């Protein structure tokens, strides 16, 4: 999230690091739409965003829990693609 790029650039970087290739235009379109939808959802459900972002042992320094939750869902989606599993 701290990478100095717009959403498309950040999504492309995450995709490249996780799947080992650049996302196609269609994949970028889907992931960008997902991110926008998740932002809306978590803005309306801050308690859910807080629960999602406080799981686990590592504590995030990110102040905006709704934004972090939206990016968490988007990155988790990339990690559920065959390209991620096959790369690992």
Phi and psi restraints in degrees (value plus and minus 20) as a CYANA .aco file:
   2 UNK   PHI    -105.6   -65.6
   2 UNK   PSI     -25.2    14.8
   3 UNK   PHI     -82.4   -42.4
   3 UNK   PSI     115.7   155.7
   4 UNK   PHI    -100.8   -60.8
   4 UNK   PSI      60.1   100.1
   5 UNK   PHI    -176.2  -136.2
   5 UNK   PSI     147.0   187.0
   6 UNK   PHI     -96.2   -56.2
   6 UNK   PSI     157.6   197.6
   7 UNK   PHI     -76.1   -36.1
   7 UNK   PSI     -62.9   -22.9
   8 UNK   PHI     -81.0   -41.0
   8 UNK   PSI     -63.7   -23.7
   9 UNK   PHI     -84.0   -44.0
   9 UNK   PSI     -60.2   -20.2
  10 UNK   PHI     -87.3   -47.3
  10 UNK   PSI     -62.3   -22.3
  11 UNK   PHI     -83.4   -43.4
  11 UNK   PSI     -63.9   -23.9
  12 UNK   PHI     -81.7   -41.7
  12 UNK   PSI     -61.6   -21.6
  13 UNK   PHI     -84.2   -44.2
  13 UNK   PSI     -65.3   -25.3
  14 UNK   PHI     -81.2   -41.2
  14 UNK   PSI     -63.4   -23.4
  15 UNK   PHI     -82.9   -42.9
  15 UNK   PSI     -64.3   -24.3
  16 UNK   PHI     -82.0   -42.0
  16 UNK   PSI     -64.6   -24.6
  17 UNK   PHI     -89.1   -49.1
  17 UNK   PSI     -54.5   -14.5
  18 UNK   PHI    -110.0   -70.0
  18 UNK   PSI     -57.9   -17.9
  19 UNK   PHI    -125.1   -85.1
  19 UNK   PSI     -30.4     9.6
  20 UNK   PHI      59.7    99.7
  20 UNK   PSI      -6.9    33.1
  21 UNK   PHI    -174.6  -134.6
  21 UNK   PSI     146.3   186.3
  22 UNK   PHI     -97.7   -57.7
  22 UNK   PSI     128.2   168.2
  23 UNK   PHI     -93.2   -53.2
  23 UNK   PSI     125.2   165.2
  24 UNK   PHI     -92.8   -52.8
  24 UNK   PSI     149.0   189.0
  25 UNK   PHI     -78.8   -38.8
  25 UNK   PSI     -62.2   -22.2
  26 UNK   PHI     -85.5   -45.5
  26 UNK   PSI     -62.3   -22.3
  27 UNK   PHI     -83.2   -43.2
  27 UNK   PSI     -63.0   -23.0
  28 UNK   PHI     -81.1   -41.1
  28 UNK   PSI     -61.5   -21.5
  29 UNK   PHI     -80.9   -40.9
  29 UNK   PSI     -65.9   -25.9
  30 UNK   PHI     -85.6   -45.6
  30 UNK   PSI     -65.9   -25.9
  31 UNK   PHI     -88.7   -48.7
  31 UNK   PSI     -55.4   -15.4
  32 UNK   PHI     -85.6   -45.6
  32 UNK   PSI     -62.3   -22.3
  33 UNK   PHI     -84.3   -44.3
  33 UNK   PSI     -62.6   -22.6
  34 UNK   PHI     -79.6   -39.6
  34 UNK   PSI     -65.8   -25.8
  35 UNK   PHI     -79.4   -39.4
  35 UNK   PSI     -64.6   -24.6
  36 UNK   PHI     -82.3   -42.3
  36 UNK   PSI     -62.5   -22.5
  37 UNK   PHI     -84.3   -44.3
  37 UNK   PSI     -61.3   -21.3
  38 UNK   PHI     -88.4   -48.4
  38 UNK   PSI     -55.5   -15.5
  39 UNK   PHI     -79.7   -39.7
  39 UNK   PSI     -65.5   -25.5
  40 UNK   PHI     -82.6   -42.6
  40 UNK   PSI     -66.4   -26.4
  41 UNK   PHI     -80.1   -40.1
  41 UNK   PSI     -70.6   -30.6
  42 UNK   PHI     -92.2   -52.2
  42 UNK   PSI     -45.9    -5.9
  43 UNK   PHI     -84.3   -44.3
  43 UNK   PSI     -53.8   -13.8
  44 UNK   PHI    -106.6   -66.6
  44 UNK   PSI     -29.6    10.4
  45 UNK   PHI    -156.5  -116.5
  45 UNK   PSI      45.5    85.5
  46 UNK   PHI     -82.8   -42.8
  46 UNK   PSI     -47.7    -7.7
  47 UNK   PHI     -86.7   -46.7
  47 UNK   PSI     -57.4   -17.4
  48 UNK   PHI     -88.0   -48.0
  48 UNK   PSI     -61.8   -21.8
  49 UNK   PHI     -81.2   -41.2
  49 UNK   PSI     -62.0   -22.0
  50 UNK   PHI     -83.9   -43.9
  50 UNK   PSI     -62.7   -22.7
  51 UNK   PHI     -82.4   -42.4
  51 UNK   PSI     -63.5   -23.5
  52 UNK   PHI     -84.2   -44.2
  52 UNK   PSI     -60.9   -20.9
  53 UNK   PHI    -105.9   -65.9
  53 UNK   PSI     -25.3    14.7
  54 UNK   PHI    -126.0   -86.0
  54 UNK   PSI     -14.3    25.7
  55 UNK   PHI     -92.7   -52.7
  55 UNK   PSI     134.4   174.4
  56 UNK   PHI      66.4   106.4
  56 UNK   PSI     159.9   199.9
  57 UNK   PHI    -107.2   -67.2
  57 UNK   PSI     -50.3   -10.3
  58 UNK   PHI    -107.2   -67.2
  58 UNK   PSI     107.9   147.9
  59 UNK   PHI    -116.4   -76.4
  59 UNK   PSI     110.2   150.2
  60 UNK   PHI     -99.5   -59.5
  60 UNK   PSI     126.7   166.7
  61 UNK   PHI    -110.0   -70.0
  61 UNK   PSI     -24.5    15.5
  62 UNK   PHI     -86.4   -46.4
  62 UNK   PSI     105.5   145.5
  63 UNK   PHI     -98.6   -58.6
  63 UNK   PSI     -56.7   -16.7
  64 UNK   PHI    -104.7   -64.7
  64 UNK   PSI      73.2   113.2
  65 UNK   PHI     -86.1   -46.1
  65 UNK   PSI     -53.1   -13.1
  66 UNK   PHI     -87.1   -47.1
  66 UNK   PSI     -61.0   -21.0
  67 UNK   PHI     -86.4   -46.4
  67 UNK   PSI     -62.7   -22.7
  68 UNK   PHI     -81.7   -41.7
  68 UNK   PSI     -61.9   -21.9
  69 UNK   PHI     -83.8   -43.8
  69 UNK   PSI     -61.3   -21.3
  70 UNK   PHI     -82.7   -42.7
  70 UNK   PSI     -64.3   -24.3
  71 UNK   PHI     -87.8   -47.8
  71 UNK   PSI     -52.9   -12.9
  72 UNK   PHI     -81.7   -41.7
  72 UNK   PSI     -64.9   -24.9
  73 UNK   PHI     -84.2   -44.2
  73 UNK   PSI     -63.1   -23.1
  74 UNK   PHI     -83.7   -43.7
  74 UNK   PSI     -65.6   -25.6
  75 UNK   PHI     -86.8   -46.8
  75 UNK   PSI     -58.3   -18.3
  76 UNK   PHI     -80.8   -40.8
  76 UNK   PSI     -55.1   -15.1
  77 UNK   PHI     -82.7   -42.7
  77 UNK   PSI     -64.4   -24.4
  78 UNK   PHI     -81.0   -41.0
  78 UNK   PSI     -60.2   -20.2
  79 UNK   PHI     -89.1   -49.1
  79 UNK   PSI     -35.1     4.9
  80 UNK   PHI    -112.9   -72.9
  80 UNK   PSI     -19.6    20.4
  81 UNK   PHI     -98.8   -58.8
  81 UNK   PSI     131.7   171.7
  82 UNK   PHI     -76.8   -36.8
  82 UNK   PSI     -56.4   -16.4
  83 UNK   PHI     -79.2   -39.2
  83 UNK   PSI     -53.7   -13.7
  84 UNK   PHI     -90.8   -50.8
  84 UNK   PSI     -67.4   -27.4
  85 UNK   PHI     -86.8   -46.8
  85 UNK   PSI     -59.3   -19.3
  86 UNK   PHI     -91.4   -51.4
  86 UNK   PSI     -50.4   -10.4
  87 UNK   PHI     -88.5   -48.5
  87 UNK   PSI     -59.9   -19.9
